[in-house]
Amino acid sequence: MPPTVKRKSVNTNVNFHMGNTLSSAFKMVQFRDVPIQNIPSRYHPQKVLGKGSCAVVLQCEDSQTKQTVAVKLSTSVVSLKTEVLLLKQLNEKSAEDSFVKVLSSTWPYRCLVMEMLDMDFSSYVRENAPMRLQDIRTVMEQLAVALKTLKNNRIIHTDFKLSNIMLEDTRQKPLKVKIIDFGLAVVAEVAKEEVRQPYTYRAPEVIFRLPFSAALDIWSLGCIMANMAFGVYLFPGKTVFNQLYYMTMLLGPAPQHILNSSAVTKHHFTLTKRGWVLNCVPKDTEKELLRHKSYSLTELDAAKSVRLEPSNCVEAEEREQCIELLKAMLTWDEKDRITARDILQHPFITRSFLKADHNKDSPADVDRLCYPSTSQWLQSGSAENGSTALNALSRESCSETSFTTRI
């Protein structure tokens, strides 16, 4: 059954007068040079849903259809044009309902009107992490399908993170997710050597300014999965060196062939007889870095022994496969990283391990024994009969591994 959802919205206290003329309250929340006047008169602003570095998203009422829609305005015509074209391509060519739907756009790409979705996934994870393995699987399968679709269309999102994932309808479809914000997306054939990824989701190839591919989004998906499983950012750095420090601590040293290929290496590593070694950290700086690292893991395998679901009779097997999938996504070398297609065939997603370990019981049989299937309440569209997940969660259930939620 789905966890209880506590809705959080941005700037919901900002109200607007209905009509074609923007109110003084609305003008007060104009963001930098965002062209507020470019909203078509049929859309009446109600509240601010979110802000980015060069855009603002508003909840509006469509006066013609009486529907609630999301309207995005941007200072960057190029960015909004990219988003409109790519989303329309995905909406038309993709059989899966994995991406926010474009309802209309204005020429020359000043305003993007989209379907209204329920809540951003970062708010959900903040309230419910660590999430049940069953729920993680449900979300991961959808996101892997979405990334597979992007790769098939030669699109790299580059800004794949919790806040760019939306829950469609927390009541009728509790864990149905969609991907939003394609303003920084690139087409694989014309991808440049530099992209702007948030530090906490930044792939090694981006840090080292090496050529990148769709594997970049797989790294980000691994970071998202860790958020769901542990309730923390694995790599909470705010600088390149900080990220390299956290990544080295958890994943081990970066491969020498990657370090030898990057002009960035010399700024953060020292060349020794044994090869490149990450620069030493002053003790006071190291204490600060450790203070921001909100978990005690020294390697991902240690998380396999965590037990958070007393009623889940297959947790040991499921958590082991969960961590194995996480490791396959978080590799230094993008060539070693699992693909979206292979994620969909991974034992954590297919639950193929159940046949060998549980007298060939089907996943549905195990669900009936261990916990209600997420797929059942997804299909039924009912969240009313649910119970909250992990109500009595103890993050110290494994003596040597603990987590502190900081999302």
N, C-alpha and C positions, 0 to 999 in steps of 0.2 A: 504494500500500500504506500502511497506517496507521502513524503514528509510534509509537515505543515509548512506553508509558505507565509512569510511575513513580508508584505509588500513595502518597498521603499521607493520613493520617487524623488526626482530632482526638482527643486524649486516649485513645489506644488502650491505654495502659498502665493504665487504670482498670478493674479487674475487679470482678465482682459475684458473690455467691453466688446460685445458682439457688434458687427457692422464693418463697413469698408474702411472706416477711418481708424487707424491704430491709436490705442489709448496712451495716455502719458505713462501709465504703469508699464506698458509694453516697451515704450521707448527707453525706459530706465534700464531694461535688461538687454539692450542691444549689445552685441558682443563684438568689440573692436570695429572692423569695417564691414561686418556682415550686412549685405544689402537687404535689410528688412522690407524695404518698399517693393521688393520683387515678388512678394507673395501675391498670387492672383486673388482678385477680390472675392472669389467664391469661397475661399478658405478663411475661416474666422479663428484667429489664434486663441488658445485657451490657457496653455501653460508651457513652460520650458521643460523639455524632456532630458536634454543633455547638451553639453558644449564640448567642442574639440579645439584644437589649436587654430583652426581656420573655419570652423563651421558651428552652427547651432541647429538643433532639431526641436521642433515645436509640435505640440499636440494641437490639432485644429479640427474644427467642424466643417465639413463640406456642406455648404448651404443648399446645394442642389440635391444631393443624395441623403443628407442628414447623417452621414456616416462620420465616425471619428477616424482621422488619418494622421500620419506623421509627415511633417513637411521639413525638409532639410534645406538650409541655405548655406552657401559657402562663399568665402572671399576668393576662392580659387576656381575659376571657370574650367581650367584643365582638369583638376581633380574631380569636380562634379561631372564633367563630361565623361571622364573615364568610368566613374561609378555608374552613370546612367547606361552607357553602352554595354558594359560588362554584365550588369544585372539584367538588362533586357535580353541579352544573349543567353544567360543562364536560365531565365524564366521561360524562354521559348524552346530551348534545346534540351533542358534537363527534365527528365520524367519524374525525378524526385523533388519533393517540396522542401528543399534544403535551404533556400535563400529567400530573403525578404522580397515581397512582390512590389514591382514598380507599377504605380497606378497612372502616373502622368509626369511629364517634365516640361519645363518651359525653355524656349529657345532665346538666347544662346546659352543654355545650361546654367541658369541662375537659381533654379528651384527644382527640387526633386520631391514628388509626392509618393509616399509608400503606404502600404497597409500598416495598420496600428497593431503592434504586438504587445504582449502583456507586461513582461518585466525582463531586465537584463540578468544574465546568468551569474554575473559577479555578485549581485545581491543575494541570489538564491544560495550560492556556494558559501557566502559569508554566514548565512543563517543555518546551513545544514551540513557543512563539512565537519568531520570526515563523513562522506556519503557512503551509503550501502554499496557493496560491490555490485549487486544487481542493478542499482540505479546508475552506477558508473558505466556499466556495460551498455545499458540502454542509450545513454548519451554518447558514449564513445562510438558505438556502431553508426549512429546518425552522422556524427562529425567525420568519421572515416569515409562514409558514403559521399558526403559533401566534398571532401578533399579529393576523392577519386574523380568526382565530376569536374572539379576545377582542373585537375591534371589532364583529363580527357579534352578539355577545352583550352589547354595550354595557358591557364591563368594561375598566377601565384598571388595569394592574398597579401602577404608580407606584414599584415597588421592583425594577425590572428591571436585573439586574447579573450579572456572571460567577458569583458564588457562589450565585445563585438559579437557575442552570441546572445540570442534572445529566446526566452520561453514564449511560445505562441499563445497558449491559453492555460494558465495554471489550474483552472477548474475542470475544463472539459478534456484537455490533453496535457496532463501534469508535467511530463518530461519531453514534450515535443519541442525541439530546438530549431532555430534558423540562424544563419550567418548574415551579418549586416556589415556595412561600412567598407566599400570597395574603393574608397578614394585614393588609397596608396597601392592598389593592386597593379600588377604589371603583366604583360603578355610575355611568355617565356622567351620568344624569339628576340625580343628587344629589351630584355632585362639588363639593367645597368649593373655596375659592380657594387654600387652602394644603395642600400635601402634604409629606411628609418624604422627600425624595430624598437619597441620598448625594451629597456635593459633586461627586465625580468623574463622576457620571452626571446631574447636575442640569440640567434643560432651562432655556433662557432665560426662558420664560413662568413657571416656578416661581421663578426668581431675582427676577424683576420683579413677582411676585405678581399675575399677570394670569390671566384665565380660561384653562383648559387643556382638552385633549381627548385622544383616543387618540394624537395626534402626540407627546405627552410620552414615550410608550414607544418611539416611533421614534427620538427623540433618543438615548435610552439604548441602543438597538440600534446606533446609529452609534458610540457610545463602545465598545461591546462589539466591534464589527467592527474598530475601530482597535487594540484590545488584541490581537486575533487576528493582524492584518496586521503590526503594528509591535512588539508586545511591550511597549508603554508605555501609560500613561494620557495622553491628549492634554491633559486639563485637571486637573492634580493639585492644585488649590487646596484649602485648608482653611478658607477664609473666602469670603464672597460677593465681596469685592473681588478676592481672588486669582483666583477663577474668572473674573470679568469681565476681568481682566488677561490671563490665558492665552487666553481666547476671542477677545479683541480682537486679540491678537498673531497668532493663526492664521487667524481668519475675517474679520478686518477690523472696522471700527467697527460698533457696533449701529445699526440703522436709526433715524432720528430719530422716526418715528411710534411706535415701540415705547417709546422713552425719554420721549416726550411723554405716553404713556398710563399711566405708572407713578409711584406715589408713592415708590418706592424710588430712583428716578433721582437725586434731589437729594442723596442720601447718598454717592454714588460718582462723580457727574459734576458738571461746572461748566458753566453756561450762558454761552456766548459769542456773539459776532455770527454765528459760523458754525454755531451750534447747540450741542447738548450735547457735551462732550468729557470723556473719562475723566480723573479726577483724576491728577495727577502722582504718581509713586512716588519716595520718597526713595532716593538711590543705594544706601544700605546694604540697604534693603528689596528693591530691584530685584535686587541681587546674590543675595539669598537666594531670591527667586522664580525667578531663572534657574537657580540651582543645583538646584532641585527639578524643573525642566523637563528631562526626560531625553531630549530629541531636539533636533535643530538645524533642523527644518523652520520656515520662515517662512510657508509657505502649503501647502495640501494638494496642489496641482498638482505641487510639487517631488518628491513621492513617486512620481510616475509613471515617473521615470527610474531608480528603484531596480531592481537585478537580483539576485535571490537564488536563482533556480532554473536552473542551467546546462542541465539536461536538458529544460526546458520550452520547446519551440520556439515557443510562442505567448505567452510571458510578457509581452512588450511590450503586446500588445493586451489581454490579460487584466488586467494591472495597471492599465492606463489605465481600463478599465471598472470595476475595483474601486474606484479613487479617485473616479471620477465618481459611483458609487453612494454612497460615503461622504459626498461633498459634498452629495448630495441629501438625506441624512438629517440633516446637521449645519447647519441653517439657523437664523438668529436668529428669523425669523418662522415660527411653526408652520404658517401658511397656505401657506407656500412648501415645506414639507417633504413629501417623497415619502410615499405611503401604503403599507401592507403589501401591498395588492393590486398596486400598481405596482412594488414591489420584485420581486415574482414575475415580472413582465414585463420587468424591466431586462436589458439585454444581458449584464451580468456573470452573471446567473443563467441566462438562456436560451442564452447563448453564440451569439447570432444573428450576431455579427460574424464568426464563422468562415466562414459561407457566402460572404461577400463577399471575404474576404481569403485564403482557402485553396482556391480552385478548387471551391467548393461541397462541400468535404469535410464530412461529418457530424461532430458532436462526438465520436462514438464512434471514427471514423476518426482524428481528431486525437489522441485519447487513446492509441490503439494506437501512434501514432508518437512521442508525447511522454512519456507516463507512464501507468502503469496507472490505470484509472478508479477513483475512489473508490467510485462506485456499484457496481462489480463486487464489491469486497470487502465492501461493506455488504450486498449481496444474498446473497453466499455465506456471510456470517457467519464468515469466517475471518480472523483477524488473525495467524496463525502464519507466513504466507508473506511478511509485510511486511518492508520495510526502513525504517530510521529516516529521517525527512525532514530535509533541510537539515543533514546531519551536519557539513559543512565550511562552515557559514554564515559569511560575512564581512559584518558590518553596515556596513563602510566600502566596500562594493562600488560605491557611488555617491559620488564624491569630495566632493560638497557636501551630502550628506544622510547622517546617521548616527543610530543609535538605541542606547539603552542600556536593557536590559530592567529595569523596576522595577514589577512587578505584585505 
